[in-house]
Amino acid sequence: FYHQIPIYQDVIDLLHAIQSDLVRYWHDIGHGHTLEVLGFLPHRDWLARLKPYVFGVHIHDAIFTHDHRAPGKGEIDLKTILAIVPSSAIRVLELASSVEPQEIRQALDYLERI
């Protein structure tokens, strides 16, 4: 739910308070999209502010707040969002169990193209 997603300043404050290389930020593209479509924060701006802290990213698509869709099957501008993610970040697909194997293959092709 939207109220369970920390805003970028909360993440930065927490990481600065802990001051440990053992604690890193993992960005969830669907959560960023949810906060944007609900009118809280622009996803690109949020991710750009957190870019220095991003260790990994959950990649999936969404339509409105319904996420965990295969990339390319929703409304997220993944090309723009993934361009902000540091090249060193770990990338993981986080898909719903209803996503079919063929959709996963298509999603991987789509991600390679963008």
N, C-alpha and C positions, 0 to 999 in steps of 0.2 A: 504494500500500500504506500501511497505517496508520502505519508507521514513517517514512514520507516526509513526513508532515503535521506541521508545527511546531505546538506547543501555544501558547496565547495568550501566555504569558510570554516565550517565545522571540521571538515577533513584536514584542512591546513592547520588549524589550531591544535587538533589532536596529534598530528604528526610532529609539530613543533614542540608540544608538551612532552611527548614520549622520547624524542631524540634518539631513536635507535634504528640501525640498518635492518633490524629484524622485523620491523613493522613497515609495511609498504601499502600503497593504495592500488586497489584493483577496480578499474572502471567498468561499470555495466552500462552498455549502450542503451539498453531498453529502459533503465532507470533514468538516464539522462533525458531520453525522449519523453518519458512519462512526465517528468517535472516541466518540460517545455510545453507539451500539449495541454497541461493543466494550468499553464500561465504563471508558473513560479520562476523559472530560470531559463534563459536561452541555452540550449545544450552546447553549442559550439563555444560560447563564452565560458561556460562552466568547465568544459574539458580543457580549454586553452589555459585557464588559470591553474588547473591541476596537472598540466602536462609534465612539469618537472618532477612530480611525485608518482606518475603512473608506472607501475611495475608490470601490470597485465591488464587485459581487457576481455570481457565477455562480449562476443559478437553475436548478434541476432537482430532480426527486424521486428517491426511492430506496426500495427494499425491502431491508432489512438493509444489506449493504454493496454491493449492486448499484445503482449510481447512473446518472445521465444519462437517467433516464426523464422523460417529459413531466410537468410539474406537474399534480397531481391524480391521477396514476397510481401513487402510492406511499404511503408511510406518514409522510412528513415533515409536520409541522404548519406548513405554509408561511405561513399567516396570522399565527401567532405569531412565527415567525422573521423574516418580512419587516417586521413592525411594529417590530422592533429596528433594522433597517437604516436609516441616516440618509436622509432624503428627498433629499439631494444626491448620493447614491451612484448610479453608473452601474449599470444592471441589464441583464444579458445572459443569454439562454437558452443553456445548455450541454447539448445533447441528443445522444444516441447517433444514429449514422447510420441505425439501424433505426427511429427514430421517424417515423411516417408524417405527411404533410402535414395530414391531417384531425385527427390527435392534436395537432399544433401549434396549429391553429385552436382546438380545444377547450381546450388549455392556456392560450392567451391569454384566452379567455372566462373561464376559471376564475380566472386571476390578476386580471382586472378586477373580478370579483365579490368577491374577498377583499380 
